[in-house]
């Protein structure tokens, strides 16, 4: 019996030694070296430098533990080549040894002036002030199935970033930078700011933002195009701030402080806004169409409009049961919201949730219609002013001339009089003369995406807003 106990104890001891076995590393790497899965985990007790002409290869599945018990300025620098590419099944893990919810080391450094090359993908990196600090930014940061947790600035973009199936949790800033952004099927949670973009082009699809202080912040106008689709924004502070020059569609905004804050030259369409403190705050040249904006503290706020020329278009939305207001016209411009459903069956129930010149003489007035419970049949129309400000589903400044917005390839004029010629002006004042390709039909395929004003038809003056997408 005694021998059996000794044998059992010895087996347990061997198992324990094997379980806690690790490889201690620090200092210079002067020859080609491989950190193998068999010798993992690797505990980094001091900074490491891969010297020029040498390669450090980290095998898939390896765990690297940064010993931050005595110092938090440890870094891993490559002046040679560092290959750290895992697989979907065996990602490489890099994290602090202790206190894994805070920054605990400096990160990887690539010194390109001495020949440094850093290749990294399919990893899980945590607790780094700057996970990958490139002396000269690479032209493309492309990561797949990667995770960044509790870092400072997780990714700093200098030209282009492409992210697929990546996760960002608890970082101060998850993605920051400028130029070209392409993200698909990513997840952002508990970050200070998920994305701060100075972008030339921005494409975001199938991505979730949860409990970030700021979701997406556009710090400058998008030069080329913006496209955000099929995303979920839930429990953020500001979910989407200052979207511009593009499209936001088929997204869900739930329980945010603000769903969309500010917009410029933006099409916001087919989205759901519910249980936000403020659903959406729209501004210059925005088209808000076919959205469900219900059960928020505040529904739609219109702000920062100086004239009817840059007024947004609000059409075909369901804006119902918002607690403080359905629409707050925070401008002095009049708006016709005739195609929007407010779910009230009489004007008095709708009126109390429309904040306009009846409530504050500094505001413009709002025209609207009362629909039935299905939001399909018009029961009555309430007109507080006679002229519209281009927010209806059809332009009707001249009652015998109208058309549907937005348009793509062809503009179809509805008129009792054949229209053969149009003059159109863009927001920069450039004028276009169009001739009909057939009766009351005009080819607009070559017009750039944006907002226009039809200024004449058959050489007769008109003033009709046109949205080209």
C-alpha positions in Angstrom: 0.0 0.0 0.0 2.9 2.3 0.8 4.5 1.7 -2.5 1.3 2.4 -4.3 1.0 5.8 -2.5 4.6 6.7 -3.4 3.9 5.8 -7.0 0.7 7.8 -7.1 2.4 10.8 -5.5 5.3 10.6 -8.0 2.8 10.5 -10.9 1.0 13.5 -9.6 4.3 15.4 -9.2 5.3 14.7 -12.7 1.9 15.8 -14.0 2.2 19.0 -12.0 5.7 19.8 -13.3 4.7 19.1 -16.8 1.6 21.3 -16.4 3.5 24.3 -15.2 6.6 23.8 -17.3 7.5 26.8 -19.4 10.4 28.3 -21.3 12.0 31.5 -20.0 13.2 34.0 -22.6 14.7 37.5 -22.8 17.5 39.4 -24.5 18.9 39.2 -28.0 18.2 36.7 -30.7 21.3 36.3 -32.9 20.4 33.2 -34.9 17.3 31.8 -36.5 15.0 30.6 -33.7 11.7 28.9 -33.4 9.4 29.0 -30.4 7.7 25.7 -30.6 4.3 24.6 -29.4 6.0 21.7 -27.5 8.0 24.2 -25.4 5.0 26.6 -24.9 4.3 28.7 -22.9 7.2 31.1 -23.3 7.6 33.5 -20.4 9.2 36.8 -21.4 11.1 38.2 -18.4 12.8 41.1 -20.3 12.7 42.8 -23.6 13.7 40.8 -26.7 15.4 42.0 -29.9 15.6 40.0 -33.1 18.8 41.2 -34.7 19.2 41.9 -38.4 19.6 38.9 -40.7 17.8 36.6 -38.2 14.3 35.2 -38.0 12.2 34.4 -35.0 9.3 32.0 -35.9 6.4 31.5 -33.4 4.5 28.3 -34.1 0.7 28.2 -34.2 -0.8 27.5 -30.8 2.1 29.0 -28.8 1.3 31.1 -25.7 3.6 34.0 -24.9 3.4 35.4 -21.3 4.8 38.8 -20.7 6.2 38.9 -17.1 4.9 42.3 -16.0 5.3 41.6 -12.3 8.4 43.8 -12.0 8.2 46.0 -15.2 5.5 47.1 -17.6 7.8 48.4 -20.4 8.8 45.1 -21.8 8.8 44.9 -25.6 9.6 42.5 -28.4 11.5 44.2 -31.2 12.4 42.9 -34.6 15.3 44.3 -36.6 15.3 41.0 -38.6 12.1 39.0 -39.3 9.4 38.0 -36.9 6.8 35.5 -38.1 3.9 35.1 -35.7 1.1 33.5 -37.8 -1.3 31.1 -36.1 -4.2 29.1 -37.6 -7.9 29.2 -37.1 -7.6 26.1 -34.9 -4.3 27.1 -33.2 -4.1 30.9 -32.7 -1.1 32.4 -31.1 -1.8 33.9 -27.7 0.2 36.9 -26.2 -0.8 38.4 -22.9 0.5 39.8 -19.6 1.4 37.3 -16.9 -0.7 39.1 -14.2 -3.5 41.7 -14.1 -4.8 40.7 -17.5 -7.5 43.4 -17.7 -5.0 46.3 -17.9 -2.1 47.4 -20.0 1.0 45.5 -18.8 3.7 45.8 -21.5 4.7 47.9 -24.5 4.0 45.5 -27.4 5.8 44.4 -30.6 8.1 46.8 -32.4 9.2 46.6 -36.0 12.3 48.7 -36.8 12.1 48.8 -40.6 15.1 51.1 -40.9 17.3 48.1 -39.9 15.5 45.6 -42.1 12.7 44.7 -39.6 9.8 42.7 -40.9 6.8 41.7 -38.8 4.2 39.2 -40.0 1.3 38.5 -37.7 -2.1 37.0 -38.1 -4.6 34.7 -36.4 -3.5 35.7 -32.9 -4.9 36.8 -29.6 -3.0 39.7 -28.1 -3.8 41.4 -24.8 -2.5 44.1 -22.5 -0.2 45.9 -24.9 0.0 49.7 -25.0 0.6 49.4 -28.8 0.3 45.8 -30.0 2.2 46.4 -33.2 4.3 49.5 -33.5 5.8 49.9 -37.0 8.5 52.4 -37.5 7.3 52.9 -41.1 3.6 52.0 -41.4 2.9 49.1 -43.8 0.7 49.7 -46.8 -1.9 47.2 -45.6 -2.9 45.8 -42.2 -4.8 42.6 -42.9 -6.0 40.5 -40.0 -8.3 37.5 -39.9 -9.7 35.8 -36.8 -7.6 38.0 -34.5 -8.5 39.3 -31.0 -7.3 42.5 -29.3 -8.1 42.8 -25.6 -7.3 45.5 -23.0 -4.8 47.3 -25.2 -4.1 51.0 -25.6 -4.6 51.7 -29.3 -5.1 48.2 -30.8 -4.7 49.1 -34.5 -3.2 52.3 -35.9 -4.0 52.6 -39.6 -1.6 54.5 -41.8 -3.0 53.6 -45.2 -5.4 50.6 -45.4 -6.8 48.0 -43.0 -8.8 44.9 -43.8 -10.4 43.0 -40.9 -12.4 39.8 -41.1 -13.9 38.0 -38.1 -11.8 40.0 -35.6 -12.8 40.9 -32.0 -11.9 43.9 -29.9 -12.6 44.0 -26.2 -11.8 46.5 -23.5 -9.3 48.6 -25.5 -8.9 52.3 -25.1 -9.2 52.7 -28.8 -9.7 49.7 -31.0 -9.1 51.0 -34.5 -7.7 54.5 -35.3 -6.4 56.1 -38.4 -6.9 57.2 -41.9 -7.6 56.2 -45.5 -9.1 52.8 -46.4 -11.2 50.7 -44.0 -12.8 47.4 -44.8 -14.3 45.4 -41.9 -16.6 42.4 -42.1 -18.1 40.2 -39.4 -16.2 41.8 -36.5 -17.1 42.4 -32.8 -16.4 45.4 -30.6 -17.2 45.4 -26.9 -16.3 47.6 -23.9 -13.9 49.8 -25.8 -13.4 53.5 -25.1 -13.8 54.2 -28.9 -14.3 51.3 -31.2 -13.4 53.0 -34.5 -12.1 56.6 -35.0 -11.7 57.1 -38.7 -10.3 59.8 -41.0 -11.3 57.8 -44.0 -11.0 58.0 -47.8 -13.3 55.0 -48.1 -15.1 53.1 -45.4 -16.9 49.8 -45.7 -18.4 48.0 -42.7 -20.7 45.0 -42.8 -22.1 42.4 -40.5 -20.4 43.8 -37.4 -21.6 44.2 -33.8 -20.8 47.1 -31.4 -21.8 46.5 -27.8 -21.2 48.7 -24.7 -18.5 50.9 -26.2 -18.3 54.5 -24.9 -18.2 55.5 -28.6 -19.0 53.1 -31.4 -17.8 54.7 -34.7 -16.6 58.3 -34.9 -15.9 59.9 -38.2 -13.5 62.7 -37.4 -13.5 64.1 -40.9 -15.5 63.9 -44.1 -15.2 60.7 -46.1 -13.5 61.7 -49.3 -14.7 58.8 -51.5 -17.5 56.7 -50.1 -19.0 55.3 -46.9 -21.1 52.1 -46.7 -22.3 50.6 -43.4 -24.8 47.7 -43.6 -26.2 44.9 -41.6 -24.6 46.0 -38.3 -25.8 46.0 -34.7 -25.2 48.8 -32.3 -26.4 48.1 -28.8 -25.8 49.7 -25.4 -23.2 52.2 -26.6 -22.8 55.8 -25.7 -22.8 57.4 -29.2 -23.2 54.5 -31.6 -22.5 56.2 -34.9 -21.2 59.8 -34.9 -21.0 62.0 -38.0 -21.6 59.5 -40.8 -21.2 61.3 -44.2 -21.0 60.9 -47.9 -22.5 57.4 -48.0 -25.1 55.0 -46.9 -26.2 53.5 -43.6 -28.7 50.7 -44.2 -30.3 47.5 -42.6 -28.7 48.2 -39.2 -30.1 47.9 -35.7 -29.7 50.6 -33.1 -30.8 49.4 -29.6 -30.3 51.0 -26.1 -27.7 53.5 -27.1 -27.4 57.0 -25.7 -27.5 58.2 -29.3 -28.1 56.0 -32.2 -26.8 58.3 -34.9 -25.4 61.7 -34.0 -25.1 64.2 -36.9 -25.0 63.3 -40.6 -23.9 65.0 -43.8 -24.9 64.0 -47.3 -25.9 60.6 -46.0 -28.6 58.1 -46.9 -30.0 56.4 -43.7 -32.4 53.8 -44.8 -34.2 50.6 -43.7 -32.8 50.7 -40.2 -34.3 50.0 -36.8 -34.0 52.4 -33.9 -35.4 51.4 -30.6 -34.9 52.2 -26.9 -32.2 54.8 -27.5 -32.1 58.0 -25.5 -32.1 59.7 -29.0 -32.8 57.6 -32.1 -31.2 59.8 -34.8 -30.0 63.4 -35.1 -29.8 64.3 -38.8 -28.3 67.3 -40.5 -27.3 68.7 -43.9 -28.4 66.9 -47.1 -29.4 63.7 -45.3 -32.0 61.3 -46.6 -33.9 59.5 -43.8 -36.1 56.9 -45.4 -38.0 53.7 -44.6 -36.7 53.4 -41.1 -38.5 52.2 -38.0 -37.9 54.7 -35.2 -40.0 53.6 -32.2 -40.0 53.5 -28.4 -37.0 55.8 -28.0 -36.8 58.6 -25.5 -36.5 60.9 -28.5 -37.1 59.9 -32.1 -35.8 62.2 -34.8 -34.0 65.5 -34.2 -33.2 67.8 -37.2 -30.3 70.1 -36.5 -27.8 72.5 -38.0 -29.7 73.4 -41.1 -29.3 77.0 -42.3 -31.7 76.9 -45.3 -34.1 74.8 -47.4 -31.2 74.2 -49.9 -29.4 71.9 -47.5 -32.4 70.5 -45.6 -32.6 66.8 -45.1 -35.4 64.6 -46.6 -37.5 62.6 -44.1 -39.9 60.2 -45.9 -41.7 56.9 -45.5 -40.5 56.2 -41.9 -42.5 54.8 -39.0 -41.8 57.2 -36.1 -44.0 56.0 -33.2 -44.3 55.8 -29.4 -41.2 57.8 -28.6 -41.5 59.2 -25.1 -40.4 62.8 -25.3 -40.9 63.5 -29.0 -41.2 61.8 -32.3 -39.7 64.7 -34.2 -37.9 67.7 -32.9 -37.5 70.4 -35.6 -34.4 72.1 -34.1 -34.2 74.5 -37.0 -36.1 77.5 -38.4 -36.9 75.6 -41.6 -40.4 74.3 -42.4 -40.7 70.6 -43.1 -43.4 68.5 -44.7 -43.4 65.0 -43.3 -46.5 63.9 -45.1 -45.3 60.4 -46.0 -44.2 59.4 -42.4 -46.5 57.4 -40.1 -46.7 58.6 -36.5 -49.2 55.9 -35.3 -51.6 58.3 -33.8 -55.2 58.2 -35.0 -55.9 61.9 -34.5 -54.0 65.1 -34.9 -54.0 66.0 -31.2 -52.2 62.8 -30.2 -49.6 63.3 -32.9 -49.2 67.0 -32.4 -47.9 66.7 -28.8 -45.0 64.7 -30.0 -43.9 67.0 -32.8 -41.7 69.9 -31.5 -41.9 72.8 -34.0 -42.9 76.4 -34.3 -46.2 75.7 -32.4 -44.1 74.9 -29.3 -41.2 77.4 -29.9 -41.3 80.3 -32.3 -37.6 79.9 -33.1 -38.4 76.6 -34.8 -39.9 75.9 -38.2 -43.3 74.3 -38.7 -44.1 70.6 -39.5 -46.8 69.4 -41.9 -47.9 65.8 -41.4 -50.6 63.3 -42.2 -52.7 61.0 -39.9 -52.6 57.3 -41.0 -54.7 54.3 -39.8 -53.2 51.6 -37.6 -51.6 49.9 -40.6 -49.8 53.1 -41.6 -51.2 52.7 -45.1 -54.4 54.6 -45.3 -54.4 58.4 -44.9 -57.1 59.7 -42.5 -56.4 63.4 -42.7 -53.7 65.9 -43.6 -52.5 68.7 -41.3 -50.9 71.6 -43.2 -49.5 74.4 -41.1 -47.8 76.1 -44.0 -48.4 76.1 -47.8 -44.9 75.4 -49.2 -42.9 72.2 -48.7 -39.2 72.0 -47.9 -38.3 68.9 -50.0 -38.9 66.2 -47.4 -41.8 64.4 -49.1 -41.5 61.2 -51.1 -42.3 63.2 -54.3 -41.2 66.7 -55.2 -44.3 68.9 -55.6 -43.2 72.5 -55.8 -45.1 72.7 -59.1 -48.2 70.6 -58.8 -48.0 69.5 -62.4 -44.4 68.4 -62.1 -43.1 65.8 -59.7 -40.8 62.7 -59.5 -39.9 60.1 -56.9 -36.7 60.2 -54.9 -34.1 58.8 -54.9 -33.2 57.9 -58.5 -30.4 55.7 -59.9 -30.3 55.3 -63.7 -33.4 57.1 -65.0 -35.5 60.1 -63.7 -39.2 59.7 -64.6 -41.1 62.9 -64.5 -44.8 62.9 -63.6 -46.4 65.8 -65.5 -49.5 66.5 -67.7 -47.1 68.5 -69.9 -44.3 66.7 -71.9 -41.0 67.7 -70.4 -38.1 67.6 -72.9 -35.4 69.5 -71.1 -34.1 69.9 -67.5 -31.5 72.0 -65.8 -30.0 70.5 -62.6 -27.5 72.1 -60.2 -25.4 70.2 -57.6 -24.5 71.4 -54.1 -21.3 73.0 -55.4 -23.2 75.1 -58.0 -22.2 73.1 -61.1 -25.0 73.0 -63.7 -26.1 70.1 -65.8 -28.4 70.3 -68.9 -30.4 67.1 -69.6 -32.5 66.2 -72.6 -35.2 63.6 -72.5 -34.3 60.1 -73.9 -38.1 59.6 -74.3 -41.1 61.5 -73.1 -40.6 62.7 -69.5 -37.7 60.2 -69.0 -34.1 61.4 -68.4 -30.8 59.5 -68.2 -29.0 60.3 -64.9 -26.7 57.4 -64.8 -23.6 59.6 -65.2 -24.5 61.9 -62.4 -22.4 61.4 -59.2 -24.1 60.2 -56.1 -25.5 63.1 -54.0 -28.1 65.9 -53.8 -29.2 68.1 -56.6 -31.8 70.8 -57.3 -33.8 70.8 -60.5 -33.9 74.5 -61.4 -35.8 74.5 -64.6 -38.0 72.4 -66.8 -38.6 73.3 -70.5 -36.8 76.6 -69.6 -39.4 77.4 -66.9 -38.1 78.0 -63.4 -38.8 75.3 -60.8 -37.1 74.3 -57.5 -37.2 70.5 -56.9 -34.8 68.4 -54.8 -33.3 65.4 -56.5 -31.4 62.6 -54.7 -29.0 60.5 -56.9 -27.7 57.2 -55.5 
